[in-house]
Amino acid sequence: MNLQKMVLLVDADNTQLSKLEAVIEEVSLHGRIIVKRAYGNWKKDTLKNWEPELKRLAIKAEQQFDYVAGKNATDIALVIDAMHLLYRGIYDSFVIVASDSDYTPLALDLHESGVYVIGVGELKTPESFRNSCDDFIYLENLNNESDECGTDKEEESETKDARSERKTAAKEEAKGGQKQAQKNSDDKLRQPGKNAMKKVHALLRLAWDKYQDAEGYVNIGAAGSYIKRARPDFDVRSYGYHKLPQLIEAFPDRYIFKTSKKGHVFYRCI
């Protein structure tokens, strides 16, 4: 399946923040996400940590106040927006990220309208909501922030390393090596974080799990398109290669590499 106009709607009150990036990576396996929105009362202390992640992942934050104490208005706001988007008639898939059975009527209505419906939630999600979707993804099956592909803390550490390198470069300038110091600093800023390659390997494995053929191989073009959807800033040149096949071929301990008679390039994970 290659969906081209997907809508991702997140109920922040019913979703694990630590899984948010993994959700985007998983959903991107199905196609291109063009609408990303998260709903919640961002003034609540329970949602205070969401802002940095929403900004980093380019998810539009939709504010929804609690008009009555003890009542959650977030789900109503999400449903109203979903119907508005549906009536535009341009989207082929809706992804509802929540573990609440209240979204069952919405999923059923979307399904009856002919769009593909994907639900994402915890194992505790009621069966009614799960069965109202064309596909349902359990959050527990997705990579979390403690996996080897990299964490926010590791990225923060890498940022500190970059700052340290710039300070060192500044000292070199003071000693008279201005040009070389500036070059070293610029080179450092252009390099991906030390955990970035682990993330690339993780995405290549996800693509292999999803797109492999009967022989267990994946077309590198399909894998590259997926990585670009999941990570729009991905550029293989940042890792010292001109093309993605060169990067894959450089890791014979991870991938088996082959070229078809028609010149198509494939790989499989070891």
Buried (B, 14 or more C-beta within 10 A) or exposed (E): EEBEBBBBBBBBBBBBBBBBBBBBBBBBBBBBBEBBBBBBBBEEEEBEEBEEBBEEEEBEBBEBEEEEEEEBBBBBBBBEBBEEBBEEEEBBBBBBBBBBBBBBEBBBBBBEEEBBBBBBBBEEBBEBBBEBBBBBBBBEEBBEBEEEBBBEEBBEBBEEEBEEBBEBBEEBBEEEBEEEBBEBBEEBEEBBBEBBBBBBBBBBBBBBEBBBEEEEBBBBEBBBBBBBBBBEEBEBEBBEBEEBBEBBBEBEEEBEBEEEEEEEBBBBBE
